[in-house]
Amino acid sequence: MVKENTLIEIRWHGRGGQGAVTSAEMLAQAAIAEGKYAQAFPSFGPERRGAPVQAFNRVDTREPVRIRADIVEPDIVVVLDPSLLSIVNVTSGLKKGGKVIVNTKKTVKQIKAEFKINFQVATVDATKIAKETLGVAIVNTTMLGAVLRATGVIKKESTHAPLQKRFGKLGDRNIKTMEIAYDQVSIEEQ
C-alpha cells in the first residue's frame, strides 16, 4: 500500500529584516498547536539587513518531521519582496502543482506574464496592508495571512496565540494585519 504524502514544504524568500524567519516560526507554532508536526528554520550566513534570506517550513499531519535540510523542492514558495523575482529564481525546484504567493501591487496575471511563472500564483499588497495597519512595511504577518488563505495549511485562528505571544502589546494589530491579508489575497483559479 502506498502511503499518501502528508508533508507540506514551504520556502520563504525575503530580505533581512522583513520577517521571513518570524513568519515561518509563527506558522510552525500554529501548526503544532493544531496537533500537527512542524518545523521552521532560516538559511542565512553573515548577511546584513536587506540582503536576500530564506526561511523554511515543513508541516506534516501524520508523523514527526525528521528531515533537517534546506528545502530544494517546495510545495509552496512565498515571496515577501517582489524585487527578488528579478534576481532569484524563486520557482527553482517547485513541485508540480506548486503555488507561488507574492507580495506585490501587481495582479496575478501580470506576475505570471512578467516573470514567466507556470505555477498557480496568489498575490497580495502586503506592504500596503502592513503600512496602514502597523505603520511599518514589515510584511511577515500579512504574508502569513496570504499563505493561510492560499494553502489552507493551518487555520488562521491557530495563529492568534503565537502572534500574541511573539508581539505582546502589538499582537492584536498583527492579528488584524494577518486577517486583512487573508481576506484580500487574490488567488489564481485552477
Secondary structure per residue as TSV (DSSP state, phi and psi in degrees):
chain	resnum	aa	ss	phi	psi
A	1	M	-	360.0	130.3
A	2	V	-	-85.9	127.6
A	3	K	-	-81.0	132.8
A	4	E	-	-66.3	135.9
A	5	N	-	-72.8	120.3
A	6	T	-	-109.0	4.5
A	7	L	E	-89.9	129.2
A	8	I	E	-114.8	129.3
A	9	E	E	-116.5	131.4
A	10	I	E	-123.7	133.8
A	11	R	E	-116.6	122.9
A	12	W	E	-99.4	130.4
A	13	H	E	-114.4	125.2
A	14	G	E	-152.1	-166.0
A	15	R	E	-120.9	150.4
A	16	G	T	-52.1	128.3
A	17	G	T	98.5	-8.7
A	18	Q	S	-86.7	-17.4
A	19	G	-	101.9	17.4
A	20	A	H	-59.2	-42.6
A	21	V	H	-65.8	-42.9
A	22	T	H	-62.8	-42.9
A	23	S	H	-57.5	-47.4
A	24	A	H	-61.5	-42.1
A	25	E	H	-62.9	-44.5
A	26	M	H	-63.8	-40.6
A	27	L	H	-63.5	-44.1
A	28	A	H	-63.4	-44.6
A	29	Q	H	-61.2	-41.9
A	30	A	H	-66.8	-39.6
A	31	A	H	-63.7	-41.4
A	32	I	H	-63.9	-39.6
A	33	A	H	-62.3	-27.0
A	34	E	T	-82.6	-1.6
A	35	G	T	90.6	10.2
A	36	K	-	-91.1	169.0
A	37	Y	E	-100.9	134.1
A	38	A	E	-153.1	158.4
A	39	Q	E	-145.9	155.0
A	40	A	E	-141.0	140.4
A	41	F	E	-159.5	151.3
A	42	P	E	-94.3	167.3
A	43	S	E	-137.3	99.8
A	44	F	-	-158.1	156.5
A	45	G	S	-106.8	-131.6
A	46	P	S	-84.4	25.3
A	47	E	-	-60.5	154.7
A	48	R	-	-100.7	172.0
A	49	R	T	-53.4	131.7
A	50	G	T	96.0	-14.7
A	51	A	S	-77.3	150.0
A	52	P	E	-59.8	136.0
A	53	V	E	-135.5	162.0
A	54	Q	E	-129.1	150.1
A	55	A	E	-135.0	160.2
A	56	F	E	-137.5	149.7
A	57	N	E	-130.9	143.5
A	58	R	E	-127.5	131.7
A	59	V	E	-132.1	128.5
A	60	D	E	-130.4	136.4
A	61	T	S	-87.1	-13.5
A	62	R	S	-116.5	-35.6
A	63	E	S	-143.4	156.1
A	64	P	-	-56.5	146.8
A	65	V	-	-90.4	116.9
A	66	R	-	-109.9	-8.2
A	67	I	-	-72.3	134.0
A	68	R	-	-126.8	50.2
A	69	A	S	-133.6	157.5
A	70	D	-	-55.1	152.8
A	71	I	-	-91.5	114.1
A	72	V	S	-103.9	-14.9
A	73	E	S	-129.8	73.2
A	74	P	-	-74.5	160.3
A	75	D	S	-87.2	-29.5
A	76	I	E	-137.5	137.9
A	77	V	E	-121.1	133.2
A	78	V	E	-119.0	129.6
A	79	V	E	-118.0	109.2
A	80	L	S	-80.1	-26.7
A	81	D	-	-124.4	111.3
A	82	P	G	-62.7	-20.1
A	83	S	G	-65.5	-21.2
A	84	L	G	-67.3	-24.2
A	85	L	G	-60.3	-26.7
A	86	S	G	-86.7	-17.4
A	87	I	T	-120.7	-12.5
A	88	V	S	-129.5	136.1
A	89	N	-	-80.7	83.8
A	90	V	T	-65.4	-22.9
A	91	T	T	-89.2	3.6
A	92	S	T	-54.1	123.0
A	93	G	T	77.8	-2.5
A	94	L	-	-58.9	128.7
A	95	K	-	-66.3	153.6
A	96	K	T	-54.5	133.8
A	97	G	T	83.1	6.7
A	98	G	-	-70.3	167.8
A	99	K	E	-126.0	146.2
A	100	V	E	-121.2	124.1
A	101	I	E	-116.1	120.6
A	102	V	E	-122.9	135.4
A	103	N	E	-81.1	109.5
A	104	T	-	-162.3	157.3
A	105	K	S	-83.5	-16.9
A	106	K	S	-76.0	161.2
A	107	T	-	-80.8	166.2
A	108	V	H	-55.6	-47.7
A	109	K	H	-60.5	-42.3
A	110	Q	H	-64.4	-43.9
A	111	I	H	-64.0	-44.6
A	112	K	H	-61.3	-43.9
A	113	A	H	-70.9	-47.5
A	114	E	H	-64.6	-38.6
A	115	F	H	-109.4	10.1
A	116	K	T	52.1	48.6
A	117	I	-	-91.0	120.8
A	118	N	-	-105.2	38.2
A	119	F	S	-129.8	167.0
A	120	Q	E	-64.2	135.8
A	121	V	E	-121.5	142.4
A	122	A	E	-127.6	141.7
A	123	T	E	-131.0	151.2
A	124	V	E	-154.2	142.6
A	125	D	-	-86.0	73.9
A	126	A	H	-64.3	-34.0
A	127	T	H	-63.6	-45.7
A	128	K	H	-62.2	-46.0
A	129	I	H	-60.9	-45.4
A	130	A	H	-63.5	-43.6
A	131	K	H	-62.1	-42.9
A	132	E	H	-71.3	-35.4
A	133	T	H	-94.8	-40.5
A	134	L	H	-102.2	-20.3
A	135	G	S	85.1	2.3
A	136	V	S	-138.3	157.1
A	137	A	-	-92.4	41.7
A	138	I	-	-95.3	115.4
A	139	V	-	-101.4	15.7
A	140	N	H	-59.7	-50.8
A	141	T	H	-74.5	-29.7
A	142	T	H	-66.5	-44.8
A	143	M	H	-68.2	-30.4
A	144	L	H	-60.2	-44.5
A	145	G	H	-60.7	-42.2
A	146	A	H	-63.3	-41.6
A	147	V	H	-62.6	-44.3
A	148	L	H	-61.7	-43.4
A	149	R	H	-68.9	-42.4
A	150	A	H	-74.3	-22.2
A	151	T	H	-118.5	-30.0
A	152	G	-	67.9	19.0
A	153	V	S	-61.0	-35.0
A	154	I	S	-145.8	168.1
A	155	K	-	-80.6	143.5
A	156	K	G	-63.5	-32.1
A	157	E	G	-63.6	-26.2
A	158	S	G	-68.4	-16.1
A	159	T	G	-85.8	-13.8
A	160	H	H	-59.8	-49.5
A	161	A	H	-63.7	-47.2
A	162	P	H	-61.4	-37.3
A	163	L	H	-68.0	-41.2
A	164	Q	H	-60.7	-46.2
A	165	K	H	-63.9	-44.4
A	166	R	H	-69.2	-42.1
A	167	F	H	-104.2	-2.6
A	168	G	G	53.7	-120.7
A	169	K	G	-60.8	-24.9
A	170	L	G	-92.0	5.6
A	171	G	H	-57.5	-46.9
A	172	D	H	-61.9	-40.2
A	173	R	H	-66.8	-37.0
A	174	N	H	-69.9	-36.7
A	175	I	H	-63.7	-43.9
A	176	K	H	-60.3	-43.3
A	177	T	H	-61.0	-45.1
A	178	M	H	-61.1	-43.3
A	179	E	H	-70.4	-34.9
A	180	I	H	-63.4	-46.3
A	181	A	H	-62.5	-40.0
A	182	Y	H	-55.6	-42.9
A	183	D	H	-76.6	-28.3
A	184	Q	H	-97.9	-8.4
A	185	V	-	-63.2	137.3
A	186	S	E	-100.3	124.1
A	187	I	E	-116.9	127.3
A	188	E	-	-64.2	132.8
A	189	E	-	-73.1	141.8
A	190	Q	-	-111.5	360.0
